[in-house]
Amino acid sequence: MALGAVGLAAQTGGSQGYAYFAGPGTQGAFLNGAPLLPGTAILPGETVTTAGGGVVVLTPTGGGGGVVELTGNAAATVGANGGPLQIGGGDALVMGNVSVVTPQGQVFTPQSASSYVVNIAPSHSEMGVLTGAVNTYTPGTPQPAVLGAGNAVQFSDVGGQVQTNRLQLAQLTRPNPNAAVPTSIPASQSQ
């Protein structure tokens, strides 16, 4: 792994906090249209996708640890300059210190050791908190809303306006963690 970190540092100008590695359990996935293999670095601006039944397991190279599992014909782009992971479609199980942004512009930023589920469709996004709490930033709103464990919300784009609806957590599609995704992520694991 030391050689991978050196190679990644060279690719990113020494800034390791802005990329992801494809983890064990990644299958039926693609990086910018080419097959994605576990251990591959995904750099800012690059996009990963899954085929039907495919799975992408992503681990950030810095920022306090975490893991993201993407399923359901998912698409995600690594944000530039350390920005959130941009999920453009599919379902995600997010654990640890990983922020994501939706096509509707919501940014989900976890508080400490939190886990949450995100479902993305063209017309709406849904997020539910499994453990901990997640700050939810909505464009045009100065303060984030904080959702605690067991809460879920849906954001819809209706005529250029974002509409927010509360949901039951059970209404969300929750990816089943595959054997490669641990149930908890220590902060030092991905650094």
Sine and cosine of phi, psi and omega as CSV:
sin_phi,cos_phi,sin_psi,cos_psi,sin_omega,cos_omega
0.00,0.00,-0.44,0.90,0.00,-1.00
-0.88,0.47,-0.67,0.74,0.03,-1.00
-0.90,0.43,-0.62,0.78,0.05,-1.00
-0.88,0.47,-0.66,0.75,0.01,-1.00
-0.92,0.39,-0.63,0.77,0.04,-1.00
-0.90,0.43,-0.71,0.70,0.03,-1.00
-0.88,0.48,-0.65,0.76,0.00,-1.00
-0.92,0.39,-0.66,0.75,0.03,-1.00
-0.87,0.50,-0.65,0.76,0.02,-1.00
-0.91,0.42,-0.63,0.78,-0.02,-1.00
-0.94,0.34,-0.52,0.85,-0.12,-0.99
-0.96,-0.28,0.23,0.97,0.01,-1.00
0.95,0.32,0.43,0.90,0.05,-1.00
1.00,0.00,-0.07,1.00,-0.04,-1.00
-0.99,-0.14,0.99,-0.15,-0.09,-1.00
-1.00,0.09,-0.20,0.98,-0.09,-1.00
-0.97,0.23,0.02,1.00,-0.16,-0.99
-0.89,-0.45,0.22,0.98,-0.03,-1.00
-0.80,-0.59,0.10,-0.99,0.06,-1.00
-0.75,-0.66,0.40,-0.92,0.19,-0.98
-0.93,-0.36,0.62,-0.78,0.15,-0.99
-0.97,0.24,0.81,-0.59,-0.09,-1.00
-1.00,-0.06,0.12,-0.99,0.11,-0.99
-0.83,0.55,0.57,-0.82,-0.03,-1.00
0.99,-0.13,-0.19,0.98,0.06,-1.00
-0.93,0.36,0.80,-0.60,-0.01,-1.00
-0.41,-0.91,0.50,-0.87,-0.01,-1.00
0.86,0.51,0.60,0.80,-0.08,-1.00
-0.81,-0.59,0.33,-0.95,-0.07,-1.00
-0.67,-0.74,0.54,-0.84,0.09,-1.00
-0.90,-0.44,0.91,-0.40,-0.04,-1.00
0.77,0.64,0.60,0.80,0.06,-1.00
1.00,-0.02,-0.20,0.98,0.02,-1.00
-0.99,-0.17,0.50,-0.87,0.01,-1.00
-0.80,0.61,0.69,-0.72,-0.01,-1.00
-0.98,-0.21,0.82,-0.57,0.00,-1.00
-0.96,-0.28,0.54,-0.84,0.09,-1.00
-0.82,0.58,0.62,-0.78,-0.01,-1.00
1.00,-0.07,-0.16,0.99,0.00,-1.00
-0.97,0.25,0.66,-0.75,0.09,-1.00
-0.99,0.13,0.69,-0.72,0.09,-1.00
-0.93,-0.37,0.90,-0.43,-0.13,-0.99
-1.00,-0.10,0.27,-0.96,0.03,-1.00
-0.79,0.62,0.72,-0.69,0.00,-1.00
1.00,0.00,-0.22,0.97,0.01,-1.00
-1.00,0.08,0.50,-0.87,-0.08,-1.00
-0.88,-0.48,0.72,-0.70,0.12,-0.99
-0.94,-0.33,0.58,-0.82,0.03,-1.00
-0.68,-0.73,0.33,-0.94,0.10,-1.00
-0.86,-0.51,0.54,-0.84,0.16,-0.99
-0.99,0.12,0.12,-0.99,0.08,-1.00
-0.82,0.57,0.81,-0.58,-0.03,-1.00
0.99,0.14,-0.04,1.00,0.00,-1.00
-0.98,0.17,0.32,-0.95,-0.01,-1.00
-0.65,-0.76,0.69,-0.72,0.17,-0.99
-0.87,-0.50,0.80,-0.60,0.11,-0.99
-0.95,-0.32,0.88,-0.47,-0.05,-1.00
-0.90,-0.43,0.70,-0.72,0.07,-1.00
-0.83,-0.56,0.83,-0.56,0.02,-1.00
-0.93,0.37,0.52,-0.86,-0.02,-1.00
-0.99,0.13,-0.13,0.99,0.01,-1.00
-0.30,-0.95,-0.02,-1.00,0.12,-0.99
1.00,-0.10,0.22,0.97,0.12,-0.99
0.96,-0.27,0.06,1.00,0.09,-1.00
1.00,-0.06,0.39,-0.92,0.03,-1.00
0.46,-0.89,0.07,-1.00,0.04,-1.00
-0.41,-0.91,0.55,-0.84,0.05,-1.00
-0.78,-0.62,0.75,-0.66,0.13,-0.99
-0.92,-0.40,0.85,-0.53,-0.01,-1.00
-0.95,-0.33,0.73,-0.68,0.03,-1.00
-0.63,-0.78,-0.05,-1.00,0.14,-0.99
0.94,0.34,0.77,0.64,-0.04,-1.00
0.79,0.61,0.79,0.62,-0.09,-1.00
-0.99,0.16,0.36,-0.93,0.15,-0.99
-0.59,-0.81,0.72,-0.70,0.03,-1.00
-0.54,-0.84,0.62,-0.78,0.02,-1.00
-0.87,-0.49,0.72,-0.69,0.03,-1.00
-0.95,0.31,0.79,-0.61,-0.03,-1.00
-0.93,0.38,0.49,-0.87,0.03,-1.00
-0.98,0.20,0.48,-0.88,0.09,-1.00
0.80,0.61,0.62,0.78,0.05,-1.00
0.99,0.17,0.21,0.98,0.00,-1.00
-0.94,0.34,0.18,-0.98,-0.02,-1.00
-0.88,0.47,0.38,-0.92,0.12,-0.99
-0.93,0.37,0.83,-0.56,-0.06,-1.00
-1.00,-0.03,0.97,-0.25,-0.01,-1.00
-1.00,-0.05,0.88,-0.47,-0.08,-1.00
-0.99,-0.16,-0.16,0.99,0.01,-1.00
0.02,-1.00,0.36,-0.93,0.04,-1.00
1.00,-0.07,-0.30,-0.95,-0.06,-1.00
-0.85,-0.52,0.58,-0.81,-0.01,-1.00
-0.68,-0.73,0.65,-0.76,0.20,-0.98
-0.95,-0.30,0.88,-0.48,-0.10,-1.00
-0.90,-0.44,0.80,-0.60,0.00,-1.00
-0.76,-0.65,0.63,-0.77,0.04,-1.00
1.00,0.01,-0.46,-0.89,-0.13,-0.99
-1.00,-0.07,0.91,0.42,0.01,-1.00
-0.82,-0.57,0.83,-0.55,0.07,-1.00
-0.99,-0.14,0.55,-0.84,0.06,-1.00
-0.75,-0.67,0.39,-0.92,0.09,-1.00
-0.82,-0.57,0.58,-0.81,-0.04,-1.00
-0.98,-0.18,0.25,-0.97,0.08,-1.00
-0.88,0.48,-0.42,0.91,0.02,-1.00
-0.99,0.15,-0.10,1.00,0.07,-1.00
0.99,-0.15,-0.04,1.00,0.04,-1.00
-0.94,0.33,0.62,-0.78,0.08,-1.00
-0.89,-0.46,0.80,-0.60,0.02,-1.00
-0.95,-0.31,0.87,-0.49,-0.01,-1.00
-0.83,-0.55,0.90,-0.44,-0.05,-1.00
-0.95,0.31,0.47,-0.88,0.16,-0.99
-0.99,-0.14,0.82,-0.58,0.01,-1.00
0.70,0.71,-0.74,-0.68,-0.10,-0.99
-1.00,0.05,0.98,0.22,-0.03,-1.00
-0.93,-0.37,0.36,-0.93,0.13,-0.99
-0.69,-0.72,0.57,-0.82,-0.03,-1.00
-0.45,-0.89,0.29,-0.96,-0.01,-1.00
-0.91,-0.42,0.65,-0.76,0.06,-1.00
-0.79,-0.61,0.76,-0.65,0.11,-0.99
-0.88,-0.47,0.81,-0.58,-0.05,-1.00
-0.87,-0.50,0.81,-0.59,0.12,-0.99
-0.81,-0.59,0.26,-0.97,-0.04,-1.00
-0.84,0.55,-0.59,0.81,-0.10,-0.99
-0.99,-0.17,-0.18,0.98,-0.04,-1.00
-0.35,-0.94,0.29,-0.96,0.08,-1.00
-0.76,-0.65,0.56,-0.83,0.03,-1.00
-0.78,-0.62,0.57,-0.82,0.03,-1.00
-0.62,-0.79,0.71,-0.70,0.05,-1.00
-0.73,-0.69,0.66,-0.75,-0.05,-1.00
-1.00,-0.07,0.83,-0.55,0.03,-1.00
-1.00,0.04,-0.75,0.66,0.04,-1.00
-0.65,-0.76,0.50,-0.87,0.04,-1.00
0.97,0.23,-0.60,-0.80,-0.02,-1.00
-0.54,-0.84,0.45,-0.89,-0.03,-1.00
-0.74,-0.67,0.77,-0.63,0.13,-0.99
-0.98,0.20,0.75,-0.66,-0.02,-1.00
-0.90,-0.44,0.92,-0.38,0.00,-1.00
-0.98,-0.18,0.80,-0.60,0.02,-1.00
-0.92,-0.40,0.72,-0.69,0.02,-1.00
-0.80,0.60,0.69,-0.72,0.03,-1.00
1.00,0.10,-0.03,1.00,0.02,-1.00
-0.93,-0.36,0.84,-0.54,-0.11,-0.99
-0.94,0.34,-0.50,0.86,-0.05,-1.00
-0.90,-0.44,0.60,-0.80,0.03,-1.00
-0.97,0.25,0.45,-0.89,0.21,-0.98
-1.00,0.00,0.60,-0.80,0.01,-1.00
-0.94,-0.34,0.85,-0.53,0.07,-1.00
-0.96,-0.27,0.76,-0.65,0.03,-1.00
-0.99,-0.12,0.11,-0.99,-0.02,-1.00
-0.79,0.61,0.69,-0.72,0.03,-1.00
1.00,-0.01,-0.10,0.99,-0.01,-1.00
-0.98,-0.18,0.50,-0.86,0.02,-1.00
-0.60,-0.80,0.45,-0.89,-0.04,-1.00
-0.54,-0.84,0.46,-0.89,0.06,-1.00
-0.86,-0.52,0.68,-0.74,0.06,-1.00
-0.89,-0.46,0.82,-0.57,0.01,-1.00
-0.85,-0.53,0.60,-0.80,0.09,-1.00
-1.00,-0.08,0.94,-0.33,-0.03,-1.00
-0.88,-0.47,0.98,-0.22,0.03,-1.00
0.86,0.50,0.61,0.79,0.01,-1.00
1.00,0.09,-0.06,1.00,0.03,-1.00
-0.94,-0.33,0.63,-0.77,0.03,-1.00
-1.00,0.03,0.84,-0.55,0.04,-1.00
-0.96,-0.26,0.71,-0.70,-0.03,-1.00
-0.91,-0.41,0.75,-0.67,0.05,-1.00
-0.75,-0.66,0.66,-0.75,0.11,-0.99
-0.97,0.23,0.58,-0.81,0.04,-1.00
-0.79,-0.62,0.25,-0.97,0.21,-0.98
-1.00,0.09,0.66,-0.75,-0.01,-1.00
-0.83,0.56,-0.57,0.82,-0.01,-1.00
-0.91,0.42,-0.28,0.96,0.00,-1.00
-0.97,0.24,-0.30,0.95,-0.03,-1.00
-0.99,0.11,0.50,-0.87,0.10,-0.99
-0.99,0.13,0.88,-0.47,-0.05,-1.00
-0.96,-0.30,0.92,-0.40,0.06,-1.00
-0.85,0.53,0.64,-0.77,0.06,-1.00
-0.99,0.12,0.85,-0.52,-0.01,-1.00
-0.87,0.50,0.77,-0.64,0.06,-1.00
-0.99,0.17,0.09,-1.00,-0.11,-0.99
-0.87,0.49,-0.36,0.93,-0.03,-1.00
-0.99,0.16,-0.27,0.96,-0.04,-1.00
-0.99,-0.10,0.92,-0.40,0.01,-1.00
-0.94,0.34,0.30,-0.96,0.00,-1.00
-0.99,0.16,-0.31,0.95,0.11,-0.99
-0.59,-0.81,0.48,-0.88,-0.07,-1.00
-0.84,-0.54,0.93,-0.37,0.09,-1.00
-0.93,0.36,0.52,-0.85,-0.07,-1.00
-0.85,0.52,-0.51,0.86,-0.08,-1.00
-0.99,0.14,-0.16,0.99,-0.10,-0.99
-0.90,0.44,-0.61,0.79,-0.11,-0.99
-0.98,-0.22,0.22,0.98,-0.01,-1.00
-0.98,-0.21,0.00,0.00,0.00,0.00
